[in-house]
């Protein structure tokens, strides 16, 4: 039963986020992130909702597998594959492009340029932990 492992999720997530926190501190971006101005920006919430859609799909499939399988036999999902696993794979690819596009639209040209610069100037340890 996978539910018994739930209590390990938070420590694992915190451990995984540690290198990100270190890099944010190195870049001096902590004050910007702590400012919480994004909470009042509608585009932030549109981006969060857009990125969350794929996770909502995962939750639906996990909690309602029979319903998902039944929907896979009807249009428009039946055009994505002949089996629910194939449909899921196609939806996952589309969802990842959707998530990436949502983040790129939110960041804009300046944000993408800054993110690219941060990525290419990141120390080796950041890439080793990624």
C-alpha positions, 0 to 999 in steps of 0.5 A: 500500500503506497499510502503508508509512504506518504509521511516521507513526501515532505522531507523528500520534497524539502531535501530536493528543494535545498539546492534550489534554495542555495542557488536562489540565495547565490543569485540574490533573488530571495528578497524578490521571492519573499516580496509576495507581490506575485500573489496579487498578480493575476498572470501569476495565478493564471500560470499556476492554474495552467501548470496545475491542470496536468496534476489535476489530470493525474489526480483524476486518473489516479482516483477515477481509473474506470471513468478515465478508461471509459472516456478514452473510448469516446471522442476526442480522447479515442483519437489519441490512442487505442488504449488508456495507457496510450491516451495517457502518454499522449496527454502527458506529452501535450501537458508538458508542452502546455506547462512549459508554454505557460511558464514561458508566457508568464516569464516573458522575454526578459524572464526567459533571458534571466533564467537562461543566464542563471542556468548557464552560469550555475555552478557544476554542483547545481547540474550534478544535483539536478 
